[in-house]
Amino acid sequence: MDSLNIKSSRRRFLSLLAGGAALSAAGWASAGSLLVNKCRVAIPASLIDSPWLRQAWAGIEPAQVWDCHVHLAGLGDGGSGIVVGPQLSSWLHPLHYAQRLFYMNAGCAHDAPGKVDQAYVARLLNLCDAMPEGFKVMLFAFERFHDGQGDAHPEHSAFYVPNAWAAKLARDFPARFEWVASLHPYRAGAADELRLAVANGARAVKWLPAAMGMDPADAKCDAFYRVLAETGTPLIVHCGEEKAVKGSDTQAFGNPLRLRRALDAGVKVVVAHCASLGDDLDDAGKVRSSFDLFLKLMAESRAKGLLHGDISAITQRNRKPALIRTLLERTDLHDRLAHGSDYPLPGVVPLTSPGALARAGLLPKDAVKDLDILRQHNPLLFDFALKRLLNWQGHSFSPAVFHTRRLFAVSHA
């Protein structure tokens, strides 16, 4: 990149800061109260007694609530093996660089140079310890981008979180953490590695096809699918548009309809975010919303008993209120939906607005103040309470949506 392009990239990044964000001397996000997570700790006693929090937990068995969509993050400075790719670590990619700063601020790991990995985990444990006994989060490993021959390409990988790190944390803190493996199906020996991961306690496998480079409809996945089906291990797959991380020119791999091969192999599949962002092509080559294609797939006979969707990220500003209304109204799907927070994103303040949801008629207006305060102390609990309080014309998510353990404890019961 020549000097003019570098200066242009820096100007784009500085334009973000002009909107209210600024960088601390340590290089982490530090901005006005409207943009950053304040990382406060103990929840005020007055908030614990909030009628909205009591309503959120009504009818819920905490030991059945496993938040099924939680990301691990860090810099690899604490023996984790985490690697941050160039698109997130270089000023030459200003938008993604700023994005990483917000993510790390959301995880409250931004003030601990040299101890970022441990700070991120410590904050997550702190949040979990404020939840009722039995509540757990499922920690995602994250595979690198691979090409069609199964070779890794770090230059196309936004970040890498080893299976060993996620597994270690689940072993060290079994009361609060479960772990989710991430393995590329094209790699030699991937099926054998999957068996080892399952034997080591992995509750599911996480794929993000657009960032990792696997096509769920490719026959190269068949051996991997056979092991998933034999062990009853769910496959959590991001479908629809991917904005958080980029791999290569592989967005089409996120089409929900490409999961038919996995379903036909008998694999239990969880579509992350219910494919709630972007567009894909239907069977006739017509452009339709990815969410509509998710609903189409849910209605197919091959999906019965196998296909699910997690509701992480559906309340973010870049999702349409009509999508939330549809999911609330479709009570026939509630036993096939699963709660996930997409942590640390609930701690990225600009992404979710309780006030906007209230104005859309999806949230009680009187609950907004308590939710805004709650997020400053515990984004995990904020996300759970927010989704429990969603309501549209008398429809809300049933407790079954939040009793997610039923989907993931089968192979290790």
KEBAFI-596955 format. One record per residue (C-alpha): residue number from 1; x, y, z. Coordinates in Angstrom, 1 decimal, padded with zeros to 4 digits. Last residue first. Layout:
// KEBAFI-596955
 seq      x      y      z
 NUM      X      Y      Z
...
// end
This chain:
// KEBAFI-596955
 seq      x      y      z
 413 -024.8 -036.7  029.9
 412 -021.8 -036.1  027.6
 411 -023.4 -036.6  024.2
 410 -026.7 -035.2  025.2
 409 -025.6 -032.1  027.1
 408 -025.8 -029.6  024.2
 407 -029.4 -029.3  023.1
 406 -031.1 -029.8  026.5
 405 -028.7 -027.3  028.0
 404 -030.5 -024.6  026.1
 403 -033.3 -023.9  028.6
 402 -033.4 -020.3  027.4
 401 -035.7 -020.9  024.3
 400 -037.7 -023.4  026.4
 399 -038.6 -020.6  028.8
 398 -040.9 -019.2  026.1
 397 -039.9 -016.1  024.1
 396 -042.7 -013.5  024.2
 395 -046.0 -013.0  022.4
 394 -048.7 -010.8  023.9
 393 -048.8 -008.3  021.0
 392 -045.0 -008.3  020.8
 391 -042.8 -008.9  023.8
 390 -039.1 -008.9  024.6
 389 -038.6 -009.1  028.4
 388 -036.7 -012.4  028.3
 387 -034.5 -011.1  025.5
 386 -033.5 -008.0  027.5
 385 -033.0 -010.0  030.6
 384 -030.5 -012.4  029.0
 383 -028.6 -009.7  027.2
 382 -028.3 -007.6  030.4
 381 -027.3 -010.6  032.4
 380 -024.4 -011.2  030.0
 379 -023.6 -007.4  029.8
 378 -023.2 -007.2  033.6
 377 -022.4 -003.9  035.3
 376 -022.8 -001.2  032.7
 375 -025.5 -003.4  031.0
 374 -027.6 -003.3  034.2
 373 -027.8  000.5  034.1
 372 -029.2  000.5  030.5
 371 -031.5 -002.4  031.4
 370 -032.9 -000.6  034.5
 369 -033.6  002.6  032.4
 368 -035.3  000.7  029.6
 367 -037.7 -001.4  031.7
 366 -040.3  001.4  032.0
 365 -040.6  001.5  028.2
 364 -041.7 -002.1  028.1
 363 -039.9 -003.8  025.1
 362 -040.9 -004.7  021.6
 361 -043.1 -001.7  020.7
 360 -040.6 -000.3  018.2
 359 -040.0  002.6  020.6
 358 -039.1  000.1  023.3
 357 -036.6 -001.6  021.0
 356 -035.0  001.8  020.3
 355 -034.7  002.5  024.0
 354 -033.2 -000.9  024.7
 353 -030.5  000.1  022.2
 352 -027.9 -002.5  021.1
 351 -024.8 -002.0  019.1
 350 -023.7  001.4  020.4
 349 -022.7 -000.1  023.8
 348 -020.4 -002.9  022.8
 347 -021.0 -005.0  026.0
 346 -023.7 -007.1  024.4
 345 -020.9 -007.9  021.8
 344 -018.7 -009.7  024.2
 343 -020.6 -012.0  024.1
 342 -022.7 -013.4  021.3
 341 -025.5 -013.7  023.9
 340 -027.0 -017.1  023.0
 339 -030.4 -018.4  023.8
 338 -031.7 -021.4  021.8
 337 -034.5 -021.8  019.3
 336 -036.1 -025.1  018.3
 335 -038.6 -025.3  021.3
 334 -039.6 -021.8  020.3
 333 -040.4 -022.7  016.7
 332 -044.2 -023.2  017.1
 331 -044.3 -020.0  019.1
 330 -043.6 -018.1  015.8
 329 -044.9 -014.8  017.1
 328 -041.8 -013.9  018.9
 327 -039.6 -015.0  016.0
 326 -041.6 -012.9  013.6
 325 -041.6 -009.8  015.9
 324 -037.8 -010.1  016.1
 323 -037.5 -010.1  012.3
 322 -039.9 -007.2  012.0
 321 -037.6 -005.2  014.4
 320 -034.9 -005.3  011.7
 319 -031.4 -006.2  012.7
 318 -028.5 -003.7  012.4
 317 -029.4 -002.2  015.8
 316 -028.6 -005.5  017.6
 315 -031.6 -007.4  019.1
 314 -031.1 -010.5  016.9
 313 -027.4 -010.7  018.0
 312 -027.8 -014.2  019.6
 311 -031.1 -015.9  019.0
 310 -029.7 -019.4  018.2
 309 -031.4 -021.4  015.6
 308 -032.3 -025.1  015.4
 307 -032.3 -027.9  012.8
 306 -032.3 -031.6  013.7
 305 -035.6 -032.8  015.0
 304 -037.3 -032.0  011.8
 303 -034.9 -030.4  009.4
 302 -035.2 -033.1  006.6
 301 -038.9 -032.4  006.5
 300 -038.4 -028.8  005.4
 299 -040.0 -026.0  007.4
 298 -036.8 -025.0  009.2
 297 -035.1 -024.6  005.8
 296 -037.7 -022.1  004.7
 295 -037.3 -020.2  008.0
 294 -033.6 -020.0  007.4
 293 -034.2 -018.9  003.8
 292 -036.4 -016.1  005.1
 291 -033.6 -015.1  007.5
 290 -031.0 -015.1  004.7
 289 -033.2 -012.5  002.9
 288 -034.0 -013.4 -000.6
 287 -032.2 -013.0 -003.9
 286 -033.7 -015.4 -006.5
 285 -031.5 -018.1 -008.0
 284 -034.4 -020.6 -008.1
 283 -033.1 -022.6 -005.1
 282 -032.8 -019.4 -003.0
 281 -029.9 -017.0 -003.2
 280 -028.6 -015.2 -000.2
 279 -029.3 -011.9  001.6
 278 -027.9 -010.2  004.8
 277 -028.5 -010.5  008.5
 276 -030.7 -012.6  010.7
 275 -029.3 -016.0  009.8
 274 -031.1 -017.3  013.0
 273 -028.2 -015.5  014.9
 272 -026.2 -018.8  014.6
 271 -027.9 -021.6  012.9
 270 -027.8 -024.7  015.2
 269 -027.4 -028.0  013.4
 268 -027.9 -031.6  014.6
 267 -026.3 -033.8  012.0
 266 -028.3 -036.7  010.5
 265 -026.3 -036.8  007.2
 264 -029.3 -035.2  005.4
 263 -029.1 -032.4  007.9
 262 -025.4 -031.8  007.1
 261 -026.1 -031.8  003.3
 260 -029.0 -029.5  003.8
 259 -026.7 -026.9  005.4
 258 -026.1 -025.1  002.1
 257 -029.7 -023.8  002.3
 256 -028.6 -021.5  005.1
 255 -026.3 -019.5  002.7
 254 -023.1 -018.8  004.7
 253 -020.8 -020.3  002.0
 252 -021.9 -017.5 -000.3
 251 -019.8 -015.1  001.7
 250 -016.6 -016.8  000.6
 249 -014.4 -014.2 -001.0
 248 -011.8 -014.5  001.8
 247 -011.8 -014.6  005.6
 246 -013.5 -011.6  007.2
 245 -014.6 -011.0  010.7
 244 -017.5 -009.1  012.4
 243 -019.6 -008.4  009.3
 242 -020.7 -011.9  008.2
 241 -023.8 -012.0  006.0
 240 -026.1 -015.0  006.4
 239 -025.3 -018.1  008.3
 238 -023.0 -018.8  011.2
 237 -022.9 -022.5  012.0
 236 -023.2 -024.3  015.3
 235 -022.7 -028.0  014.7
 234 -024.3 -030.2  017.4
 233 -022.5 -033.4  018.7
 232 -024.7 -036.4  018.6
 231 -021.6 -038.7  018.6
 230 -022.6 -040.6  015.5
 229 -024.0 -037.5  013.7
 228 -021.0 -035.4  014.3
 227 -018.7 -038.2  013.3
 226 -020.6 -038.8  010.0
 225 -020.6 -035.0  009.4
 224 -016.8 -034.9  009.5
 223 -016.5 -037.7  007.0
 222 -019.0 -035.9  004.7
 221 -017.4 -032.4  004.8
 220 -015.3 -033.0  001.6
 219 -018.7 -033.6 -000.1
 218 -019.2 -029.8 -000.1
 217 -022.5 -028.3  001.0
 216 -021.2 -026.9  004.2
 215 -018.6 -024.9  002.2
 214 -015.6 -024.3  004.4
 213 -013.4 -021.2  004.1
 212 -013.0 -020.1  007.7
 211 -014.3 -016.5  007.6
 210 -017.3 -017.1  005.3
 209 -017.9 -020.5  006.8
 208 -018.1 -019.5  010.4
 207 -018.1 -022.9  012.0
 206 -018.4 -023.9  015.7
 205 -018.4 -027.5  016.9
 204 -020.4 -028.6  020.0
 203 -020.2 -029.8  023.6
 202 -016.5 -030.4  023.5
 201 -015.6 -032.6  026.5
 200 -012.2 -034.1  025.7
 199 -013.8 -037.2  024.1
 198 -015.7 -034.8  021.8
 197 -012.4 -033.1  020.9
 196 -010.7 -036.4  020.3
 195 -013.5 -037.5  018.0
 194 -013.2 -034.2  016.1
 193 -009.5 -034.6  015.7
 192 -010.2 -038.0  014.1
 191 -012.7 -036.4  011.7
 190 -010.2 -033.6  010.9
 189 -007.4 -036.1  010.0
 188 -006.4 -034.2  006.9
 187 -008.0 -030.8  007.0
 186 -011.1 -030.2  004.9
 185 -013.5 -030.3  007.8
 184 -011.9 -027.3  009.6
 183 -012.2 -027.7  013.4
 182 -013.6 -025.3  016.0
 181 -014.4 -026.9  019.4
 180 -017.1 -025.6  021.8
 179 -016.4 -025.4  025.5
 178 -018.4 -025.5  028.8
 177 -017.7 -022.9  031.5
 176 -019.3 -021.9  034.8
 175 -019.1 -024.7  037.3
 174 -016.4 -026.4  035.2
 173 -013.8 -023.7  035.8
 172 -010.4 -025.2  035.2
 171 -011.6 -027.9  032.8
 170 -013.7 -025.5  030.8
 169 -010.8 -023.0  030.7
 168 -008.5 -025.8  029.4
 167 -010.9 -026.8  026.7
 166 -011.2 -023.3  025.3
 165 -007.4 -022.9  025.3
 164 -006.8 -026.3  023.7
 163 -009.3 -025.7  021.0
 162 -007.1 -022.8  019.8
 161 -008.5 -019.3  019.2
 160 -007.4 -017.8  015.9
 159 -008.1 -014.4  014.5
 158 -009.0 -012.5  011.4
 157 -007.6 -015.3  009.2
 156 -006.8 -014.5  005.5
 155 -003.1 -014.0  006.1
 154 -003.1 -017.0  008.4
 153 -003.9 -019.3  005.5
 152 -004.3 -022.9  006.6
 151 -004.2 -025.8  004.1
 150 -007.3 -028.0  003.7
 149 -007.0 -028.4 -000.1
 148 -010.0 -026.1 -000.6
 147 -008.3 -023.3  001.3
 146 -008.3 -022.9  005.1
 145 -009.2 -019.8  007.3
 144 -008.2 -020.3  010.9
 143 -010.4 -022.0  013.5
 142 -012.1 -020.3  016.4
 141 -012.6 -021.9  019.9
 140 -015.9 -020.8  021.3
 139 -016.8 -020.8  025.1
 138 -020.2 -022.1  026.1
 137 -021.5 -020.2  029.1
 136 -023.0 -021.6  032.3
 135 -025.8 -020.9  034.7
 134 -025.9 -023.6  037.5
 133 -025.9 -021.2  040.4
 132 -027.6 -017.9  039.6
 131 -025.7 -015.2  037.7
 130 -023.3 -012.8  039.4
 129 -020.6 -015.5  039.2
 128 -021.0 -015.6  035.5
 127 -020.1 -011.9  035.1
 126 -017.0 -012.3  037.3
 125 -016.0 -015.4  035.3
 124 -016.2 -013.3  032.1
 123 -014.1 -010.5  033.7
 122 -011.5 -013.0  034.7
 121 -011.4 -014.6  031.3
 120 -010.8 -011.2  029.6
 119 -008.2 -010.1  032.1
 118 -006.3 -013.4  031.7
 117 -005.9 -013.0  028.0
 116 -005.1 -009.3  028.3
 115 -002.3 -009.7  030.8
 114  000.6 -008.1  029.0
 113 -001.2 -004.8  028.8
 112 -004.2 -004.9  031.2
 111 -006.5 -001.9  030.6
 110 -008.4 -003.2  027.6
 109 -009.6 -006.5  028.8
 108 -013.0 -005.3  029.8
 107 -014.7 -007.7  027.4
 106 -016.6 -004.8  025.8
 105 -013.3 -002.9  025.7
 104 -011.8 -005.8  023.8
 103 -014.6 -005.8  021.3
 102 -014.5 -002.0  020.9
 101 -010.7 -002.1  020.2
 100 -011.2 -004.9  017.8
  99 -013.7 -002.9  015.8
  98 -011.3  000.0  015.6
  97 -008.8 -002.2  013.9
  96 -011.5 -003.6  011.7
  95 -012.4 -000.1  010.5
  94 -008.8  001.0  010.2
  93 -007.3 -001.9  008.2
  92 -003.8 -000.4  007.6
  91 -003.8  000.5  011.3
  90 -003.0 -003.2  011.8
  89 -004.2 -005.7  014.5
  88 -007.6 -006.7  013.3
  87 -006.9 -007.2  009.6
  86 -003.4 -008.5  010.4
  85 -004.6 -011.5  012.3
  84 -004.8 -011.8  016.1
  83 -003.4 -015.1  017.4
  82 -004.6 -016.8  020.5
  81 -002.2 -019.5  021.8
  80 -003.6 -019.0  025.3
  79 -000.2 -018.7  027.1
  78 -001.1 -015.3  028.5
  77 -000.1 -012.8  025.8
  76 -002.1 -014.5  023.0
  75 -003.8 -011.2  022.3
  74 -007.2 -011.9  023.7
  73 -010.7 -013.1  022.9
  72 -013.0 -016.0  023.7
  71 -016.5 -015.8  022.2
  70 -019.8 -016.8  023.8
  69 -022.7 -018.3  021.9
  68 -024.5 -021.1  023.7
  67 -025.4 -019.4  026.9
  66 -026.2 -022.5  028.9
  65 -029.4 -022.1  030.9
  64 -030.7 -025.4  032.3
  63 -029.1 -024.8  035.7
  62 -030.8 -021.4  035.9
  61 -034.3 -023.0  035.7
  60 -036.5 -020.2  034.3
  59 -040.2 -019.7  035.1
  58 -039.6 -016.2  036.4
  57 -036.0 -015.1  035.8
  56 -036.7 -012.1  033.6
  55 -039.7 -011.1  035.7
  54 -037.5 -010.8  038.8
  53 -035.1 -008.7  036.7
  52 -037.9 -006.4  035.6
  51 -039.2 -006.1  039.1
  50 -035.8 -004.6  040.1
  49 -034.6 -006.0  043.4
  48 -031.2 -006.7  042.0
  47 -031.2 -003.1  040.6
  46 -031.6 -001.6  044.1
  45 -028.8 -003.8  045.4
  44 -026.4 -002.3  042.8
  43 -024.7 -004.9  040.6
  42 -021.1 -005.4  041.6
  41 -018.6 -004.7  038.8
  40 -018.5 -001.7  036.5
  39 -016.8 -002.3  033.1
  38 -017.8  001.2  031.8
  37 -018.5 -000.3  028.3
  36 -017.8  002.4  025.7
  35 -019.7  004.5  023.3
  34 -022.3  006.7  025.1
  33 -020.1  007.2  028.1
  32 -017.4  008.9  026.0
  31 -014.4  007.0  024.8
  30 -011.5  004.8  025.7
  29 -010.7  002.1  023.3
  28 -007.3  000.5  023.8
  27 -003.9  001.7  022.6
  26 -002.2  001.9  026.0
  25 -002.1  005.6  025.6
  24 -005.9  005.6  025.5
  23 -007.7  005.8  022.1
  22 -010.6  008.1  021.4
  21 -014.3  007.5  020.3
  20 -016.8  010.4  020.1
  19 -017.7  010.6  016.4
  18 -014.3  012.2  015.7
  17 -012.7  008.8  016.6
  16 -014.4  007.2  013.7
  15 -013.2  009.9  011.4
  14 -009.7  009.2  012.7
  13 -010.0  005.7  011.3
  12 -011.0  007.0  007.9
  11 -008.1  009.5  008.0
  10 -005.7  006.7  008.8
   9 -006.8  004.7  005.8
   8 -006.4  007.8  003.6
   7 -002.9  008.3  005.0
   6 -002.0  004.7  004.2
   5 -003.5  005.0  000.7
   4 -001.3  008.1  000.1
   3  001.8  006.4  001.4
   2  001.5  003.4 -000.9
   1  000.0  000.0  000.0
// end
